[in-house]
C-alpha cells in the first residue's frame, strides 16, 4: 500500500529531527544568558549534537547536515566562513570511520572519546580562525576553557537528545 | 540466494563511495568558502547580513526566557534592597538638585560664550534603542546581534552605547538586525584619551574582559582609576564618550576595565552622530 501524504510528511519531519535539534542547540549557544563571565565559556553545543547523532542515528545525519549547521554558525558568531563547517565535518568523519569503537559501549567511553574530540575540535577551530580571521590568533586559554565546558555539558545534551530520540524517532 | 547478497554488498559499496565523495566535496567547499571570505569581502558580508536577518526573529523568541528570568532576578534584588535604595535615592536627589542649579547656570554661560565666539555647533545626534538577542562573545569573536537595522535608521559605523558607557560600533547593518563589534573584540582598535591630562593612546581589544592601551608614551604616568574616554581622532567617535577606567598597570601592560559588561547587555542605544562609516579604515580593521 502506498503511504498517504500525511505519512510521508510525518516520515520527512522525523528525518529532520536531528538537523532541527542540532540547529536549535547552535542557536541556543548564541542567546544571551545574562550571567557574567559565561559568554566566554559558551560550549560548542552543535559539536555535541553532531557527535551524538553520528553515533546513535548515522542514518539521519549526513555530512550535508553538519556542513549546513557549520555554514549557518559562522555568519552568526562572526567567525570566518567555513571554519565551523570544517570542524564539524572532520569530527563526524572520525566517528563514522570507527563504527566498531562506537558500537554498544558504556556512556563513560563515549564521554571520554568526546572529551578528546572536543579538545581536538577546539584546537582545530582556534588554528583555523587564527589563520583566516583578520584579527589573528585569539587567546589559547579561552578556546581551551570553552572546549572543557563542552565536555562538561555533554552528558546533559546527550540525555536531552536521547529523550528526544525516544519520543520522536522510536519508529523512524 | 547469492544474488541478493551480492546486490546488497554492491549497493553498500556504492553508498560508501558516494558518502566519501560527499565528504571530500564538502571539505573542498569549506576551504573554498575560507578563500572567498578572504578575497570577496562584499559578497561575504552580504551573505552574513542575509543569514543574520533571517535568523534574528528566531533569536528574538529564544532570548525571551533568559531576559524574563533576568528581569525577575533583578526585580527580586531590588525588592530586597528597596528601603536602603530609597534612602540613597533621596540623598542623591538632594545632591542632584544642587547640581541642577549649577548646570543651569553653566548652560546659560555656555550659551552666551558660544554666541560671543560664533561657535559652529556639533551636528545633532539621533539614536534608536534596540534589544540584544544574541551574544556571540565566545572564544573567537566578541559581538552582539541587535534588533534594529537599516529600516530603523541604523547604518554601518554608528556608535553603540549602553547606560554604562561605550559598547562598540555597528559592523553590519541588515534590514531589521545589526551586528555590533564590541570594544573587547580582538579586531577593535579605538583612539582614546587617558586620565586628567588627556594622554592619547589606542585601546586594543583582546577578546578578554579587559582591553589594553597601546602606543602610550613611556614618560606618561598612568595610574589605576584613570578615566578612559574616546578621543575623536580619525573621526571614528565623538570626543569624550565614557569607555572605562584603567584597572591595572605593570610589566608594560596597561589594562582597561570597561564600564559596559558584554554579558549583561539587554538593551543598547545606537547613535548617529553624523560621522559616516569609518569602519573600513585602518583604525578598526587593521
Interface residues (C-beta under 8 A of the other chain):
Chain A: X27 X28 X29 X30 X31 X32 X33 X34 X35 X36 X37 X38 X39 X40 X42 X62 X63 X64 X67 X70 X71 X72 X75 X76 X77 X78 X79 X80 X81 X82 X83 X85 X86 X89 X90 X93 X96 X122 X125 X126 X128 X129 X132 X133 X134 X135 X136 X138 X139 X142 X143 X145 X146
Chain B: X19 X22 X23 X26 X27 X29 X30 X31 X32 X33 X34 X36 X37 X38 X44 X47 X48 X51 X52 X55 X58 X59 X62 X63 X66 X67 X69 X70 X132 X133 X134 X135 X136 X137 X138 X139 X140 X141 X143 X144 X145 X179 X181 X185 X186 X187 X206 X207 X208 X209 X261 X262 X263 X264 X265 X266 X285 X286
